[in-house]
Amino acid sequence: MQKTILITGATDGIGLETAKKLVKLDHHVLLHGRSPSKLAELQAQLEAVKAKGRLASYVADFSTLASVSTMAESVIDGNESLDVLINNAGVFKVSDTNTSEGLDVRFAVNAIAPYALTKCLMPLFDSSSRVVNLSSAAQASVDIDALLGVKTGLDDMEAYAQSKLAITMWSRHMAKNRVLEYGLDGPVVIAVNPGSLLGSKMVREAFGVEGADLTIGADILCRAALSDEFVDASGKYYDNDSKQFAAPHPDALDDTLSSEVVRVIESILKDKAA
């Protein structure tokens, strides 16, 4: 069945490889990127190889929550429904860790922006829709002050690991509370570690290694988006290093801690929207 799939961070790395695979499977693919020129180049490249699917592009800088909101409005205006959202966009090593809104850019892009986008797009989802969130094998307990942008000076790995646990925590929380909070039987919400040290630009810049084949990550994202094995996986964490559903960091299994992370993210969104 042909599906409409939005993938963030589609112009590089795992996102790019996933977009290519989905286009070749004849799905309608909605592409997000931060660079207008790179996004236009990607759409032209995919237009040349696609057969039946529709393509659309959306520019947004996820370090700014207002940009996320504007993009969400455009997606809603251009689509009657959304079958899959793949929250792939992420950052690791950056020259300036502070956003214009006073947040740590690693938390903003990796955890807060995808939460905001997912919530904004709720009107497009139904019970068969899926939200696939990019987690990581690197997960560390979330410092609430760092999430709020009050505590600064975290090194790249510390901030990245905390942000990836944050997205894993809100994935499980959203999956458990979607009926109560959104009045929906869906979407299915899944956190996925696509594989450690895959050969993306992020990995090369962070660790100075070429990394493993990116199709390892693209393959599992396509499976999480489309395969029947993930139909009943809402709230679960899939670890592609071990090729199975697995336990995330213990904090992600703690309902109280997860609720607190979500409460803080909600407070940030409310504050920035004011």
C-alpha positions as a printed Julia matrix, in Angstrom:
274×3 Matrix{Float64}:
  0.0    0.0     0.0
  1.3    3.44   -0.94
  1.94   5.61    2.12
  2.67   9.25    2.82
  5.9    9.48    4.82
  7.64  12.55    6.22
 11.32  12.19    7.03
 13.23  14.94    8.79
 16.9   15.51    8.14
 16.53  13.95    4.71
 19.44  15.69    2.97
 22.27  13.78    4.69
 23.24  10.49    6.22
 20.68   7.89    7.23
 17.84  10.25    6.35
 19.06  10.56    2.77
 19.48   6.81    2.33
 16.04   6.2     3.83
 14.43   8.74    1.51
 15.99   7.04   -1.51
 14.66   3.64   -0.42
 11.15   4.94    0.21
 10.98   6.69   -3.16
 12.04   3.5    -4.93
  9.19   1.71   -3.09
  6.78   4.21   -4.71
  5.65   5.93   -1.52
  4.76   9.62   -1.25
  7.83  11.07    0.45
  7.87  14.43    2.22
 11.42  15.69    2.63
 12.68  18.03    5.33
 16.01  19.82    5.39
 17.62  22.92    6.83
 19.37  24.03    3.63
 17.07  25.15    0.78
 19.73  24.44   -1.84
 20.51  20.93   -0.57
 16.81  20.16   -0.3
 16.13  21.35   -3.86
 19.06  19.29   -5.12
 17.75  16.2    -3.33
 14.22  16.6    -4.66
 15.53  16.95   -8.2
 17.65  13.83   -7.75
 14.69  11.82   -6.44
 12.29  13.17   -9.08
 14.58  11.66  -11.69
 14.27   8.14  -10.26
 10.77   8.01   -8.8
  7.96   6.21  -10.58
  4.59   6.6    -8.87
  5.16   8.46   -5.62
  4.72  12.15   -4.93
  7.52  14.33   -3.54
  7.35  17.52   -1.49
  9.97  19.51    0.4
  9.89  21.54    3.6
 12.64  23.83    4.86
 12.99  24.33    8.61
 15.76  24.98   11.11
 14.97  22.73   14.08
 17.09  24.84   16.4
 14.22  27.35   16.3
 10.84  26.16   17.53
  9.0   28.82   15.55
 10.47  27.29   12.39
  9.16  23.87   13.43
  5.68  25.3    13.9
  5.72  26.99   10.49
  6.81  23.77    8.83
  4.08  21.78   10.58
  1.46  24.22    9.29
  2.76  23.74    5.74
  2.66  19.96    6.07
 -0.92  20.1     7.35
 -1.96  22.46    4.56
 -0.48  20.18    1.89
 -1.58  16.76    3.12
 -4.87  15.23    4.18
 -3.17  12.53    6.23
  0.22  11.24    7.28
  1.02   7.54    7.56
  4.55   7.81    8.93
  6.69  10.49   10.54
 10.38   9.61   10.85
 12.03  12.02   13.29
 15.57  11.56   12.0
 17.08  15.07   12.11
 19.82  15.38   14.71
 23.06  17.1    15.64
 26.13  16.06   17.62
 29.09  18.39   17.22
 28.31  22.08   16.77
 30.36  25.26   16.95
 27.72  27.16   18.95
 25.68  25.15   21.44
 23.19  27.94   22.24
 20.07  28.61   20.19
 18.46  32.0    19.68
 15.72  30.85   22.06
 18.12  30.14   24.9
 18.22  26.35   24.6
 21.05  23.88   24.11
 20.98  23.12   20.39
 21.58  19.4    20.97
 18.45  19.14   23.12
 16.48  21.46   20.84
 17.13  19.58   17.6
 17.37  16.02   18.92
 14.48  15.94   21.4
 12.38  19.1    21.72
 11.79  19.92   18.02
 10.69  16.37   17.11
  8.28  16.38   20.06
  6.85  19.72   18.92
  6.54  18.53   15.31
  4.85  15.29   16.32
  2.3   17.09   18.47
  1.55  19.65   15.77
  0.97  16.89   13.2
 -1.45  14.89   15.38
 -4.46  15.95   13.24
 -2.96  14.05   10.3
 -2.46  10.75   12.13
 -4.87   7.87   12.6
 -4.65   4.55   14.43
 -2.52   3.0    11.68
  0.02   5.85   11.57
  3.53   5.49   12.97
  6.04   7.86   14.51
  9.59   6.52   14.3
 11.99   8.39   16.56
 15.76   8.17   16.15
 17.32   7.17   19.42
 20.86   5.91   19.97
 22.9    3.36   21.89
 24.32   6.44   23.63
 21.8    7.32   26.37
 22.46   9.17   29.63
 20.24  10.46   32.43
 18.63  13.77   31.51
 19.72  16.8    33.5
 16.53  18.89   33.64
 18.5   22.14   33.91
 20.4   21.23   30.74
 17.13  20.4    28.99
 15.8   23.81   30.0
 18.96  25.54   28.78
 19.79  26.76   32.27
 22.85  24.56   32.64
 25.44  25.09   29.91
 28.86  23.72   29.06
 27.96  20.09   28.42
 30.39  18.36   26.1
 29.15  16.95   22.82
 28.75  13.32   23.9
 27.11  14.2    27.2
 24.53  16.46   25.58
 23.92  14.05   22.71
 23.41  11.05   25.0
 21.04  12.98   27.24
 19.04  14.27   24.28
 18.72  10.77   22.84
 17.45   9.44   26.14
 14.99  12.35   26.24
 13.48  11.38   22.87
 13.34   7.75   23.98
 11.55   8.79   27.18
  8.94  10.93   25.47
  8.38   8.22   22.85
  7.3    5.75   25.52
  5.31   8.39   27.4
  3.44   9.45   24.25
  2.74   5.83   23.31
  1.31   5.08   26.77
 -0.77   8.24   27.0
 -1.88   8.85   23.42
 -5.53   7.95   24.01
 -5.82   9.99   27.19
 -3.97  13.03   25.85
 -4.85  13.01   22.16
 -8.04  10.96   21.95
 -6.42   8.57   19.51
 -5.79   4.86   19.25
 -2.67   5.86   17.35
 -0.16   6.74   16.21
  2.2    3.93   17.07
  5.31   5.58   18.56
  8.61   3.71   18.37
 12.16   4.66   19.37
 14.89   3.1    17.24
 18.65   2.96   17.58
 19.52   2.66   13.87
 22.99   1.3    14.58
 26.17   2.56   16.18
 28.84   4.47   14.25
 27.18   4.36   10.86
 29.0    6.28    8.14
 27.24   9.64    8.35
 28.72  13.12    8.26
 27.84  13.39   11.95
 29.93  10.31   12.81
 32.87  11.41   10.66
 32.96  14.85   12.28
 32.46  13.52   15.8
 34.75  10.51   15.82
 37.0   10.85   12.77
 36.02   7.45   11.36
 34.29   6.46    8.13
 31.74   4.32    9.93
 29.63   1.39    8.79
 27.29   1.18    5.81
 24.45   3.72    6.1
 22.0    1.27    4.56
 22.06  -0.6     7.89
 20.25   2.36    9.4
 18.04   3.03    6.39
 16.88  -0.57    6.3
 15.7   -0.59    9.91
 13.95   2.76    9.54
 12.05   1.45    6.52
 11.13  -1.68    8.46
  9.96   0.35   11.45
  7.9    2.54    9.14
  6.35  -0.2     7.01
  6.77  -3.71    8.36
  4.06  -5.66   10.2
  6.6   -6.61   12.87
  6.25  -3.06   14.26
  2.44  -2.88   14.24
  2.22  -3.61   17.99
  5.52  -1.99   18.94
  4.18   1.29   20.32
  6.25   2.42   23.28
  9.02  -0.05   22.58
 12.7    0.54   21.84
 14.38  -1.29   18.98
 18.14  -1.72   19.18
 19.57  -2.36   15.73
 22.97  -3.22   17.19
 21.45  -6.35   18.74
 18.78  -6.68   15.99
 15.92  -6.89   18.47
 13.56  -5.0    20.74
 15.49  -4.31   23.93
 15.41  -2.38   27.17
 16.49   1.25   26.82
 18.26   3.16   29.59
 16.42   2.43   32.88
 15.24   6.04   33.13
 13.1    5.52   30.03
 11.19   2.79   31.86
 10.48   5.06   34.82
  7.06   6.65   34.31
  7.74   9.42   36.84
 11.01  10.47   35.22
  9.55  10.26   31.72
  6.53  12.34   32.73
  8.85  14.97   34.16
 10.85  15.2    30.92
  7.6   15.62   28.97
  6.33  18.22   31.44
  9.54  20.23   31.0
  9.38  20.0    27.2
  5.76  21.15   27.31
  6.76  24.09   29.51
  9.48  25.04   27.03
  7.04  24.96   24.13
  4.53  27.04   26.05
  7.17  29.56   27.05
  8.62  29.93   23.55
  5.14  30.3    22.03
  4.2   33.09   24.43
